[in-house]
Amino acid sequence: MRIVLVGPPGAGKGTQAAFLAKNLSIPHISTGDLFRANISQGTALGKQAKAFMDEGILVPDSVTIGMAKDRMEQPDAENGFLLDGFPRNVSQAEALDEMLKAESMKLDAVLDLEVPEDEVVKRIAGRRTCRNDSSHVFHVQYKQPKVEGVCDICGGELYQREDDSEETVRKRLEVYHTQTEPIIDYYRAQGLVVTISALGKVEDVTGRAMAALKDDAAA
């Protein structure tokens, strides 16, 4: 299957993408991983991206599209892929359509993870990260440490990252509504959108997604 995963920040896209890709035996292709891989390997596109990022300028669509194209042409993506973070806007979605059309391929589904805005704010703004190790993450409501403000794993201080503040989260949501959400209507016009609730336990959301994709494929 060839799937695009969409949803607001805090919807759990990265977590769901990993589970779904494993269940469907297809590679999970995330924009973040593409950028990191191209920059660390010093590819031509990676050098271009780094130059823009070092200047504090948004990386142009052409560079992101080029990276995605190279990755989708790898042997492991021959029988499908799950795209996470790409396309990010309608022009990228149009470019992806052209790319696939040139290879006589098409998308099977666009999985839209739906989460109420207040829940997104609660999920992200409630996160607390360990100063010693950023992979140690807790939550004021959903995953409380045994001692408030102290990491259970290493005893480091827990703090709220600047990009997890409510103000920053709401700004990120504005960007999502303006730039990324329109691709849902773009794909809905093609009959590709499958919307599921991303509320509840991770495994419940995965089960919901798998069932919805199965139903969609059978339709």
Number of C-alpha atoms within 10 A of each C-alpha: 19 18 22 24 22 25 22 22 18 19 23 18 21 15 11 20 22 18 18 19 19 12 11 13 16 20 22 21 22 19 19 11 13 17 20 14 14 18 17 12 11 13 13 12 19 20 16 16 22 19 13 13 12 9 9 9 11 10 15 11 15 13 16 20 21 13 21 21 15 11 16 20 11 9 8 13 18 13 11 20 22 28 22 23 19 21 23 19 19 18 15 18 20 14 17 19 14 14 17 14 12 10 9 8 13 16 19 17 23 23 22 22 21 15 18 12 16 9 13 20 20 17 20 21 23 20 21 25 23 23 18 13 14 11 9 16 20 22 18 15 11 11 12 18 18 9 9 11 19 20 24 18 11 11 13 16 16 24 16 19 15 11 13 18 15 16 13 15 22 18 12 15 20 14 13 17 13 11 14 22 20 15 21 22 13 16 19 14 10 11 12 19 23 19 18 17 15 23 15 8 9 14 11 13 18 20 14 16 22 16 13 17 21 11 11 14 11 7 6
